[in-house]
Amino acid sequence: MAEPEDRVSVSVDAAGLHDAAAFVAGFAARHRLDEVERARLLILVEELLTNLLKYGYAAEAARGRAEIALRREGDRVVLEFADDGRPFDPVAAPPPDLDLPLDERPVGGLGLHLVRSLVEEARYERVGARNRTTLLRRLGAPPR
C-alpha cells in the first residue's frame, strides 16, 4: 500500500539544490531509510535538478521551479520530478560509451547514466509546457 506523498517546489538554482537535499533528508528520516538509500535518493534528485539548471533553459532565460514528489510503496520509492524547462527526455538520452578512453569521451551523460543505474523503472512525458519524469527505485537494490 502506498503511503502519503511528500512534495516540495524548489527554485532552479543553488538554493533549490539545498532545499531539495533537505527535502530528501526529511523524507528518508520519516521513512527510516538507511544512509545508503538516503544518499541514492539524493543523487537522483540532485542529478535531475542539476541537469535542469545547466541545460533546461536558454542562456538568457529566467530559471523556473521544479516540483519533487517522493512516496514509499512497500519496498520501493517513487520519485516524480516535474519542471518547466525545455523539453528533454532523460530516459531516451543515449548511454555514454564507457569503453572509450577518458580523454576521448564527450562531456556529459554520466549523471543520467548514474540515474538510470539506480532505478528499476524510468518514465518521461511532456504535459503541456512541463517535463515529468517518474523514477521507481527498489530499496536495497544495488546499482546496475
DSSP file (Angstrom, degrees, kcal/mol; ACC not computed):
  #  RESIDUE AA STRUCTURE BP1 BP2  ACC     N-H-->O    O-->H-N    N-H-->O    O-->H-N    TCO  KAPPA ALPHA  PHI   PSI    X-CA   Y-CA   Z-CA
    1    1 A M              0   0    0      0, 0.0    73,-0.7     0, 0.0     2,-0.2   0.000 360.0 360.0 360.0 135.2    0.0    0.0    0.0
    2    2 A A  B     -A   73   0A   0     71,-0.2    71,-0.2     1,-0.1     3,-0.1  -0.494 360.0-140.7 -75.6 140.4    1.3    3.4   -0.9
    3    3 A E        -     0   0    0     69,-2.5    -1,-0.1    -2,-0.2     0, 0.0  -0.497  41.5 -69.7 -90.6 167.8    1.9    5.9    1.8
    4    4 A P        -     0   0    0      0, 0.0    68,-0.4     0, 0.0     2,-0.3  -0.205  56.7-111.7 -57.8 151.2    1.1    9.6    1.5
    5    5 A E        -     0   0    0     66,-0.1     2,-0.4    -3,-0.1    66,-0.2  -0.619  17.7-142.6 -88.0 141.9    3.3   11.5   -0.8
    6    6 A D  E     -B   70   0A   0     64,-3.1    64,-2.5    -2,-0.3     2,-0.3  -0.885  25.5-173.5 -99.2 135.9    5.8   14.2    0.2
    7    7 A R  E     +B   69   0A   0     -2,-0.4     2,-0.3    62,-0.2    62,-0.2  -0.958  13.0 173.1-132.8 149.0    6.1   17.2   -2.1
    8    8 A V  E     -B   68   0A   0     60,-2.0    60,-3.0    -2,-0.3     2,-0.5  -0.984  20.9-146.1-149.3 149.2    8.2   20.3   -2.4
    9    9 A S  E     -B   67   0A   0     -2,-0.3     2,-0.3    58,-0.2    58,-0.2  -0.979  26.7-176.1-113.7 127.0    8.6   23.0   -5.0
   10   10 A V  E     -B   66   0A   0     56,-3.0    56,-2.7    -2,-0.5     2,-0.1  -0.908  27.4-111.9-125.9 151.4   12.2   24.4   -5.4
   11   11 A S  E     -B   65   0A   0     -2,-0.3     2,-1.6    54,-0.2    54,-0.2  -0.473  34.1-114.7 -73.8 151.8   13.8   27.1   -7.3
   12   12 A V  S    S+     0   0    0     52,-2.0     2,-0.3    -2,-0.1    -1,-0.1  -0.619  85.8  74.5 -91.6  78.4   16.2   26.0  -10.1
   13   13 A D  S  > S-     0   0    0     -2,-1.6     4,-1.9    50,-0.0     5,-0.2  -0.903 103.6 -67.5-165.3-173.6   19.4   27.4   -8.6
   14   14 A A  H  > S+     0   0    0     -2,-0.3     4,-1.9     1,-0.2     5,-0.1   0.876 130.5  53.1 -61.2 -37.9   21.9   26.7   -5.8
   15   15 A A  H  > S+     0   0    0      1,-0.2     4,-2.6     2,-0.2    -1,-0.2   0.890 107.0  53.0 -64.1 -37.8   19.3   27.5   -3.1
   16   16 A G  H  > S+     0   0    0      2,-0.2     4,-2.6     1,-0.2    -1,-0.2   0.869 105.5  53.6 -64.9 -37.0   16.9   25.0   -4.7
   17   17 A L  H  X S+     0   0    0     -4,-1.9     4,-2.1     2,-0.2    -1,-0.2   0.910 110.5  47.5 -62.0 -41.7   19.6   22.3   -4.6
   18   18 A H  H  X S+     0   0    0     -4,-1.9     4,-2.1     2,-0.2    -2,-0.2   0.928 112.8  48.1 -63.9 -45.8   20.0   23.0   -0.9
   19   19 A D  H  X S+     0   0    0     -4,-2.6     4,-2.1     1,-0.2    -2,-0.2   0.883 110.8  51.6 -63.1 -39.0   16.2   22.8   -0.4
   20   20 A A  H  X S+     0   0    0     -4,-2.6     4,-2.5     2,-0.2    -1,-0.2   0.896 108.3  51.5 -65.3 -39.9   16.0   19.6   -2.4
   21   21 A A  H  X S+     0   0    0     -4,-2.1     4,-2.4     1,-0.2    -2,-0.2   0.908 110.6  48.3 -63.8 -41.5   18.7   18.0   -0.3
   22   22 A A  H  X S+     0   0    0     -4,-2.1     4,-2.3     2,-0.2    -1,-0.2   0.886 110.4  52.5 -65.5 -38.3   16.8   18.9    2.9
   23   23 A F  H  X S+     0   0    0     -4,-2.1     4,-2.4     2,-0.2    -2,-0.2   0.934 110.6  46.5 -61.4 -48.0   13.6   17.5    1.5
   24   24 A V  H  X S+     0   0    0     -4,-2.5     4,-2.8     1,-0.2     5,-0.2   0.913 111.7  51.7 -61.9 -43.3   15.3   14.2    0.7
   25   25 A A  H  X S+     0   0    0     -4,-2.4     4,-2.2     1,-0.2    -1,-0.2   0.910 110.7  48.1 -61.3 -42.2   16.8   14.0    4.1
   26   26 A G  H  X S+     0   0    0     -4,-2.3     4,-2.5     2,-0.2    -1,-0.2   0.911 112.2  48.6 -64.5 -43.1   13.5   14.7    5.8
   27   27 A F  H  X S+     0   0    0     -4,-2.4     4,-2.0     1,-0.2    -2,-0.2   0.936 111.8  49.6 -61.6 -46.8   11.8   12.0    3.6
   28   28 A A  H  <>S+     0   0    0     -4,-2.8     5,-2.8     1,-0.2    -2,-0.2   0.896 112.1  48.1 -61.0 -40.8   14.5    9.5    4.4
   29   29 A A  H ><5S+     0   0    0     -4,-2.2     3,-1.2    -5,-0.2    -1,-0.2   0.932 111.2  49.4 -66.3 -45.4   14.2   10.2    8.1
   30   30 A R  H 3<5S+     0   0    0     -4,-2.5    -1,-0.2     1,-0.3    -2,-0.2   0.841 117.3  41.5 -62.5 -33.0   10.4    9.9    8.2
   31   31 A H  T 3<5S-     0   0    0     -4,-2.0    -1,-0.3    -5,-0.2    -2,-0.2   0.295 109.9-122.3 -99.7   9.3   10.6    6.6    6.3
   32   32 A R  T < 5 +     0   0    0     -3,-1.2     2,-0.3    -4,-0.2    -3,-0.2   0.869  48.0 170.6  53.3  42.9   13.5    5.3    8.3
   33   33 A L      < -     0   0    0     -5,-2.8    -1,-0.2    -6,-0.2    -2,-0.0  -0.612  33.5-114.3 -80.9 143.9   15.7    4.8    5.2
   34   34 A D     >  -     0   0    0     -2,-0.3     4,-2.4     1,-0.1     5,-0.2  -0.183  31.5 -97.1 -73.6 173.2   19.3    3.9    5.9
   35   35 A E  H  > S+     0   0    0      1,-0.2     4,-2.4     2,-0.2     5,-0.2   0.837 122.3  54.9 -62.2 -36.0   22.1    6.3    4.9
   36   36 A V  H  > S+     0   0    0      2,-0.2     4,-2.2     1,-0.2    -1,-0.2   0.932 110.5  45.2 -64.6 -45.4   22.9    4.4    1.6
   37   37 A E  H  > S+     0   0    0      2,-0.2     4,-2.6     1,-0.2     5,-0.2   0.899 111.8  52.2 -66.7 -39.4   19.2    4.8    0.5
   38   38 A R  H  X S+     0   0    0     -4,-2.4     4,-2.3     1,-0.2    -1,-0.2   0.932 111.0  48.3 -59.4 -44.7   19.2    8.5    1.5
   39   39 A A  H  X S+     0   0    0     -4,-2.4     4,-2.2     1,-0.2    -2,-0.2   0.890 111.2  49.9 -64.4 -39.7   22.4    9.1   -0.5
   40   40 A R  H  X S+     0   0    0     -4,-2.2     4,-2.1     2,-0.2    -1,-0.2   0.908 111.2  48.2 -68.3 -40.9   21.0    7.3   -3.6
   41   41 A L  H  X S+     0   0    0     -4,-2.6     4,-2.4     1,-0.2     5,-0.2   0.906 110.6  52.6 -63.3 -39.9   17.7    9.3   -3.5
   42   42 A L  H  X S+     0   0    0     -4,-2.3     4,-3.0    -5,-0.2     5,-0.3   0.904 106.8  52.5 -62.4 -41.4   19.8   12.4   -3.1
   43   43 A I  H  X S+     0   0    0     -4,-2.2     4,-2.6     2,-0.2     5,-0.2   0.934 109.5  49.9 -58.6 -46.2   21.8   11.5   -6.2
   44   44 A L  H  X S+     0   0    0     -4,-2.1     4,-1.9     2,-0.2    -2,-0.2   0.945 115.6  41.3 -58.5 -50.0   18.7   11.0   -8.2
   45   45 A V  H  X S+     0   0    0     -4,-2.4     4,-2.5     1,-0.2     5,-0.2   0.931 116.0  48.8 -66.2 -46.4   17.2   14.4   -7.2
   46   46 A E  H  X S+     0   0    0     -4,-3.0     4,-2.9    -5,-0.2     5,-0.2   0.888 110.3  51.2 -64.3 -39.0   20.4   16.3   -7.5
   47   47 A E  H  X S+     0   0    0     -4,-2.6     4,-2.4    -5,-0.3    -1,-0.2   0.929 112.8  45.2 -64.6 -44.3   21.2   14.9  -11.0
   48   48 A L  H  X S+     0   0    0     -4,-1.9     4,-1.9    -5,-0.2    -2,-0.2   0.925 117.4  44.3 -64.2 -43.4   17.8   15.8  -12.3
   49   49 A L  H  X S+     0   0    0     -4,-2.5     4,-2.4     2,-0.2    -2,-0.2   0.894 113.4  50.1 -70.0 -39.7   17.9   19.3  -10.8
   50   50 A T  H  X S+     0   0    0     -4,-2.9     4,-2.6    -5,-0.2     5,-0.2   0.911 110.0  50.8 -65.4 -42.0   21.5   20.0  -11.8
   51   51 A N  H  X>S+     0   0    0     -4,-2.4     4,-2.9    -5,-0.2     5,-0.5   0.915 111.1  49.2 -60.5 -42.0   20.7   18.9  -15.4
   52   52 A L  H  X5S+     0   0    0     -4,-1.9     4,-1.9     3,-0.2     5,-0.3   0.921 111.6  48.9 -62.8 -43.6   17.7   21.3  -15.4
   53   53 A L  H  <5S+     0   0    0     -4,-2.4    -2,-0.2     1,-0.2     4,-0.2   0.911 119.5  37.4 -61.7 -44.2   19.9   24.1  -14.1
   54   54 A K  H  <5S+     0   0    0     -4,-2.6    -2,-0.2    -5,-0.1    -1,-0.2   0.882 137.1  10.3 -77.1 -39.7   22.6   23.6  -16.6
   55   55 A Y  H  <5S+     0   0    0     -4,-2.9    -3,-0.2    -5,-0.2    -2,-0.2   0.492 102.2  85.9-123.6  -6.3   20.7   22.7  -19.8
   56   56 A G  S  <<S+     0   0    0     -4,-1.9    30,-3.1    -5,-0.5     2,-0.3   0.630  89.0  42.5 -81.0 -13.3   17.0   23.3  -19.2
   57   57 A Y  S    S-     0   0    0     -5,-0.3     6,-0.1    -4,-0.2    28,-0.1  -0.943  87.9 -99.0-134.4 151.5   16.8   27.0  -20.1
   58   58 A A    >   -     0   0    0     -2,-0.3     3,-1.5     4,-0.1    -2,-0.1  -0.340  47.9-104.9 -61.5 152.7   18.1   29.3  -22.8
   59   59 A A  T 3  S+     0   0    0      1,-0.3    -1,-0.1    -4,-0.1    -2,-0.0   0.840 120.1  38.5 -52.2 -40.3   21.2   31.2  -21.5
   60   60 A E  T 3  S+     0   0    0      2,-0.1    -1,-0.3     0, 0.0     2,-0.1   0.528  95.4 106.6 -91.1  -5.7   19.3   34.5  -21.1
   61   61 A A  S <  S-     0   0    0     -3,-1.5     2,-0.1     1,-0.1    -4,-0.1  -0.422  75.7-109.4 -77.6 147.7   16.1   32.9  -19.8
   62   62 A A        -     0   0    0     -2,-0.1     2,-0.2     1,-0.1    -4,-0.1  -0.466  35.6-114.4 -69.2 145.3   15.0   33.1  -16.2
   63   63 A R        -     0   0    0     -2,-0.1    -1,-0.1     1,-0.1   -10,-0.1  -0.563  34.4-161.1 -80.7 148.0   15.2   29.9  -14.3
   64   64 A G        -     0   0    0     -2,-0.2   -52,-2.0     1,-0.1     2,-0.3   0.222  21.6 -76.7-104.7-136.8   11.9   28.4  -13.1
   65   65 A R  E     -B   11   0A   0    -54,-0.2    19,-0.8   -53,-0.1     2,-0.4  -0.917  25.5-148.9-132.9 155.5   10.8   25.9  -10.5
   66   66 A A  E     -BC  10  83A   0    -56,-2.7   -56,-3.0    -2,-0.3     2,-0.5  -0.978  10.0-145.3-124.8 140.9   10.9   22.2  -10.1
   67   67 A E  E     -BC   9  82A   0     15,-2.8    15,-2.6    -2,-0.4     2,-0.5  -0.917  15.5-167.8-106.3 131.6    8.4   20.1   -8.2
   68   68 A I  E     -BC   8  81A   0    -60,-3.0   -60,-2.0    -2,-0.5     2,-0.4  -0.973   5.0-176.6-122.2 129.4    9.7   17.0   -6.5
   69   69 A A  E     -BC   7  80A   0     11,-2.7    11,-2.7    -2,-0.5     2,-0.4  -0.987   1.1-175.0-126.6 137.6    7.4   14.3   -5.0
   70   70 A L  E     +BC   6  79A   0    -64,-2.5   -64,-3.1    -2,-0.4     2,-0.3  -0.990   7.7 168.3-127.8 138.2    8.5   11.2   -3.1
   71   71 A R  E     - C   0  78A   0      7,-1.7     7,-3.0    -2,-0.4     2,-0.5  -0.994  27.9-130.1-147.1 149.5    6.4    8.4   -1.9
   72   72 A R  E     - C   0  77A   0    -68,-0.4   -69,-2.5    -2,-0.3     2,-0.4  -0.838  16.9-175.8 -99.6 133.6    7.1    4.9   -0.5
   73   73 A E  E >   -AC   2  76A   0      3,-3.1     3,-1.4    -2,-0.5     2,-0.4  -0.812  62.0 -71.8-126.4  87.7    5.2    1.9   -1.9
   74   74 A G  T 3  S-     0   0    0    -73,-0.7    -1,-0.1    -2,-0.4   -71,-0.0  -0.482 119.9  -4.3  63.9-116.1    6.3   -1.0    0.2
   75   75 A D  T 3  S+     0   0    0     -2,-0.4    64,-3.0    -3,-0.1     2,-0.3   0.167 126.5  76.9 -96.0  18.7    9.9   -1.8   -0.7
   76   76 A R  E <   -CD  73 138A   0     -3,-1.4    -3,-3.1    62,-0.3     2,-0.4  -0.917  62.8-149.3-126.1 154.3   10.0    0.9   -3.5
   77   77 A V  E     -CD  72 137A   0     60,-2.7    60,-2.7    -2,-0.3     2,-0.5  -0.985  12.6-152.3-118.1 134.0   10.3    4.6   -3.6
   78   78 A V  E     -CD  71 136A   0     -7,-3.0    -7,-1.7    -2,-0.4     2,-0.5  -0.926   8.9-165.9-107.2 126.2    8.7    6.6   -6.4
   79   79 A L  E     -CD  70 135A   0     56,-3.0    56,-3.0    -2,-0.5     2,-0.5  -0.957   2.6-170.4-112.6 124.3   10.2    9.9   -7.4
   80   80 A E  E     -CD  69 134A   0    -11,-2.7   -11,-2.7    -2,-0.5     2,-0.5  -0.973   3.5-174.6-115.0 129.7    8.3   12.3   -9.6
   81   81 A F  E     +CD  68 133A   0     52,-2.9    52,-2.9    -2,-0.5     2,-0.4  -0.982   3.7 179.2-127.5 118.1   10.2   15.3  -10.9
   82   82 A A  E     +CD  67 132A   0    -15,-2.6   -15,-2.8    -2,-0.5     2,-0.3  -0.952   7.5 166.4-122.3 140.4    8.3   18.0  -12.9
   83   83 A D  E     -CD  66 131A   0     48,-1.9    48,-2.2    -2,-0.4   -17,-0.2  -0.943  41.8-129.3-148.4 167.7    9.8   21.1  -14.4
   84   84 A D        +     0   0    0    -19,-0.8   -18,-0.1    -2,-0.3    46,-0.1   0.054  68.3 118.0-107.0  22.5    9.2   24.0  -16.8
   85   85 A G  S    S-     0   0    0      1,-0.2   -28,-0.2   -20,-0.1     3,-0.1  -0.087  77.3 -60.1 -78.2-177.2   12.5   23.6  -18.7
   86   86 A R  S    S-     0   0    0    -30,-3.1    -1,-0.2     1,-0.2     2,-0.1  -0.216  73.4 -81.0 -57.0 153.3   12.9   22.8  -22.4
   87   87 A P        +     0   0    0      0, 0.0     2,-0.3     0, 0.0    -1,-0.2  -0.414  66.0 159.7 -58.7 128.5   11.5   19.5  -23.5
   88   88 A F        -     0   0    0     -2,-0.1     3,-0.1    -3,-0.1    -3,-0.1  -0.895  31.8-155.0-157.7 124.4   14.0   16.8  -22.6
   89   89 A D    >>  -     0   0    0     -2,-0.3     4,-0.7     1,-0.1     3,-0.6  -0.851   7.7-174.8-101.2 100.5   13.6   13.1  -22.1
   90   90 A P  T 34 S+     0   0    0      0, 0.0    -1,-0.1     0, 0.0     3,-0.1   0.723  83.3  61.2 -68.7 -19.0   16.3   11.8  -19.8
   91   91 A V  T 34 S+     0   0    0      1,-0.2    -2,-0.0    -3,-0.1    31,-0.0   0.844 105.3  46.2 -73.7 -33.9   15.1    8.2  -20.3
   92   92 A A  T <4 S+     0   0    0     -3,-0.6    -1,-0.2     2,-0.1    -3,-0.0   0.568  82.0 117.5 -86.9 -10.1   15.9    8.4  -24.1
   93   93 A A  S  < S-     0   0    0     -4,-0.7    -5,-0.0    -3,-0.1     0, 0.0  -0.351  74.8-108.9 -59.7 134.7   19.3   10.0  -23.7
   94   94 A P        -     0   0    0      0, 0.0    -1,-0.1     0, 0.0    19,-0.1  -0.332  33.3-107.8 -67.0 146.5   21.9    7.6  -25.1
   95   95 A P        -     0   0    0      0, 0.0    15,-0.1     0, 0.0     2,-0.1  -0.406  38.8-103.5 -69.9 150.5   24.2    5.9  -22.6
   96   96 A P        -     0   0    0      0, 0.0     2,-1.3     0, 0.0    13,-0.1  -0.406  29.9-112.5 -71.3 152.2   27.8    7.1  -22.6
   97   97 A D    >   -     0   0    0      1,-0.2     3,-1.1    -2,-0.1     0, 0.0  -0.728  35.9-179.4 -85.0  95.6   30.5    4.9  -24.2
   98   98 A L  T 3  S+     0   0    0     -2,-1.3    -1,-0.2     1,-0.2     4,-0.1   0.543  73.2  68.6 -76.9  -6.1   32.4    3.9  -21.1
   99   99 A D  T 3  S+     0   0    0      2,-0.1    -1,-0.2    -3,-0.1     3,-0.1   0.639  78.9  96.6 -85.8 -14.9   34.8    1.8  -23.2
  100  100 A L  S <  S-     0   0    0     -3,-1.1     5,-0.1     1,-0.1     0, 0.0  -0.445  91.2 -97.4 -69.6 146.0   36.3    5.0  -24.8
  101  101 A P    >>  -     0   0    0      0, 0.0     3,-2.2     0, 0.0     4,-0.8  -0.351  38.1-110.6 -59.3 148.3   39.5    6.3  -23.2
  102  102 A L  G >4 S+     0   0    0      1,-0.3     3,-0.9     2,-0.2    -2,-0.1   0.848 116.9  53.8 -52.7 -42.0   38.7    9.1  -20.8
  103  103 A D  G 34 S+     0   0    0      1,-0.2    -1,-0.3     0, 0.0    -3,-0.0   0.599 109.7  49.6 -73.6  -8.8   40.3   11.8  -23.0
  104  104 A E  G <4 S+     0   0    0     -3,-2.2    -1,-0.2     2,-0.1    -2,-0.2   0.498  86.3 104.8-103.9  -6.7   38.2   10.7  -25.9
  105  105 A R  S << S-     0   0    0     -3,-0.9     2,-0.1    -4,-0.8     3,-0.1  -0.520  74.3-117.5 -76.7 139.6   34.8   10.7  -24.2
  106  106 A P        -     0   0    0      0, 0.0     2,-0.2     0, 0.0    -1,-0.1  -0.408  37.4 -98.9 -69.4 153.9   32.4   13.6  -24.9
  107  107 A V  S    S+     0   0    0     -2,-0.1     2,-0.0     2,-0.1     0, 0.0  -0.502  84.9  23.5 -72.7 140.7   31.5   15.7  -21.9
  108  108 A G  S    S+     0   0    0     -2,-0.2     0, 0.0    -3,-0.1     0, 0.0  -0.093  70.1  88.2  97.0 166.6   28.2   14.9  -20.2
  109  109 A G     >  +     0   0    0    -13,-0.1     4,-1.8    -2,-0.0     5,-0.1   0.126  64.7  98.3  94.3 -19.9   25.9   12.0  -20.0
  110  110 A L  H  > S+     0   0    0      2,-0.2     4,-2.4     1,-0.2     5,-0.1   0.876  80.3  54.4 -70.5 -35.7   27.4   10.3  -16.9
  111  111 A G  H  > S+     0   0    0      2,-0.2     4,-2.4     1,-0.2    -1,-0.2   0.923 110.8  44.6 -63.5 -44.8   24.9   11.8  -14.5
  112  112 A L  H  > S+     0   0    0      2,-0.2     4,-2.6     1,-0.2    -1,-0.2   0.868 111.5  54.2 -67.9 -34.8   21.9   10.4  -16.4
  113  113 A H  H  X S+     0   0    0     -4,-1.8     4,-1.8     2,-0.2    -2,-0.2   0.924 109.2  48.5 -61.5 -43.6   23.7    7.1  -16.8
  114  114 A L  H  X S+     0   0    0     -4,-2.4     4,-1.0     2,-0.2    -2,-0.2   0.916 109.8  52.1 -62.2 -44.1   24.1    7.1  -13.0
  115  115 A V  H >X S+     0   0    0     -4,-2.4     3,-1.2     1,-0.2     4,-0.5   0.951 110.4  47.5 -57.2 -50.7   20.4    7.9  -12.5
  116  116 A R  H >< S+     0   0    0     -4,-2.6     3,-0.7     1,-0.3    -1,-0.2   0.818 107.4  57.3 -63.3 -29.5   19.3    5.0  -14.8
  117  117 A S  H 3< S+     0   0    0     -4,-1.8    27,-2.5     1,-0.2    -1,-0.3   0.719 105.6  51.4 -73.4 -18.8   21.7    2.6  -13.0
  118  118 A L  H << S+     0   0    0     -3,-1.2     2,-0.3    -4,-1.0    -1,-0.2   0.492 104.4  63.1 -96.1  -5.0   20.0    3.4   -9.6
  119  119 A V    <<  -     0   0    0     -3,-0.7    18,-0.2    -4,-0.5     3,-0.1  -0.858  60.5-151.2-123.3 156.1   16.4    2.8  -10.7
  120  120 A E  S    S+     0   0    0     16,-2.5     2,-0.3    -2,-0.3    17,-0.2   0.641  87.8  23.4 -95.3 -17.5   14.4   -0.2  -12.0
  121  121 A E  E     -E  136   0A   0     15,-1.3    15,-2.6     2,-0.0     2,-0.4  -0.993  61.0-177.8-149.7 141.4   12.0    1.8  -14.0
  122  122 A A  E     +E  135   0A   0     -2,-0.3     2,-0.3    13,-0.2    13,-0.2  -0.997   5.1 180.0-141.0 134.9   12.0    5.3  -15.6
  123  123 A R  E     -E  134   0A   0     11,-2.6    11,-2.7    -2,-0.4     2,-0.4  -0.971   4.7-168.4-133.6 149.6    9.3    7.1  -17.5
  124  124 A Y  E     +E  133   0A   0     -2,-0.3     2,-0.3     9,-0.2     9,-0.2  -0.990   9.2 168.2-135.6 144.9    9.1   10.5  -19.1
  125  125 A E  E     -E  132   0A   0      7,-1.9     7,-2.2    -2,-0.4     2,-0.6  -0.982  28.9-135.2-150.9 150.8    6.2   12.6  -20.5
  126  126 A R  E     -E  131   0A   0     -2,-0.3     2,-0.6     5,-0.2     5,-0.2  -0.937  23.3-174.6-104.4 118.8    5.7   16.1  -21.7
  127  127 A V  E >   -E  130   0A   0      3,-2.6     3,-1.6    -2,-0.6     2,-0.3  -0.941  60.1 -52.4-118.7 108.9    2.5   17.5  -20.4
  128  128 A G  T 3  S-     0   0    0     -2,-0.6    -2,-0.0     1,-0.3     0, 0.0  -0.481 122.9 -19.2  62.1-123.9    1.7   21.0  -21.7
  129  129 A A  T 3  S+     0   0    0     -2,-0.3     2,-0.4    -3,-0.1    -1,-0.3   0.025 122.2  90.5-101.6  25.2    4.8   23.1  -21.1
  130  130 A R  E <   - E   0 127A   0     -3,-1.6    -3,-2.6   -46,-0.1     2,-0.3  -0.955  65.3-138.7-129.3 142.6    6.2   20.8  -18.4
  131  131 A N  E     -DE  83 126A   0    -48,-2.2   -48,-1.9    -2,-0.4     2,-0.4  -0.743  19.5-166.5 -86.8 141.7    8.6   17.8  -18.3
  132  132 A R  E     -DE  82 125A   0     -7,-2.2    -7,-1.9    -2,-0.3     2,-0.5  -0.948   6.0-177.6-135.2 115.9    7.5   15.0  -16.0
  133  133 A T  E     -DE  81 124A   0    -52,-2.9   -52,-2.9    -2,-0.4     2,-0.5  -0.941   5.6-166.2-113.3 131.7   10.0   12.2  -15.1
  134  134 A T  E     -DE  80 123A   0    -11,-2.7   -11,-2.6    -2,-0.5     2,-0.4  -0.978   5.7-174.1-121.0 126.4    9.0    9.3  -12.9
  135  135 A L  E     -DE  79 122A   0    -56,-3.0   -56,-3.0    -2,-0.5     2,-0.5  -0.957   9.4-158.4-121.2 137.3   11.6    7.0  -11.4
  136  136 A L  E     -DE  78 121A   0    -15,-2.6   -16,-2.5    -2,-0.4   -15,-1.3  -0.971  10.5-173.0-116.9 123.9   11.0    3.8   -9.3
  137  137 A R  E     -D   77   0A   0    -60,-2.7   -60,-2.7    -2,-0.5     2,-0.6  -0.966  19.0-140.6-119.0 126.6   13.7    2.6   -7.1
  138  138 A R  E >   -D   76   0A   0     -2,-0.5     3,-2.0   -62,-0.2   -62,-0.3  -0.761  33.7-116.1 -83.4 121.8   13.6   -0.7   -5.2
  139  139 A L  T 3  S+     0   0    0    -64,-3.0    -1,-0.1    -2,-0.6   -64,-0.0  -0.325  97.1  17.3 -61.5 135.0   15.0   -0.1   -1.8
  140  140 A G  T 3  S+     0   0    0      1,-0.3    -1,-0.3    -2,-0.0    -2,-0.0   0.325  88.6 136.1  86.6  -7.6   18.2   -2.1   -1.2
  141  141 A A    <   -     0   0    0     -3,-2.0    -1,-0.3   -23,-0.1     3,-0.1  -0.579  52.3-130.2 -75.7 131.1   18.8   -2.8   -4.8
  142  142 A P        -     0   0    0      0, 0.0    -1,-0.1     0, 0.0     0, 0.0  -0.358  37.6 -82.1 -73.4 160.4   22.5   -2.2   -5.8
  143  143 A P              0   0    0      0, 0.0   -25,-0.2     0, 0.0   -26,-0.1  -0.291 360.0 360.0 -59.2 147.0   23.3   -0.1   -8.9
  144  144 A R              0   0    0    -27,-2.5   -26,-0.1   -25,-0.1   -27,-0.1   0.430 360.0 360.0 -89.3 360.0   23.1   -1.9  -12.2
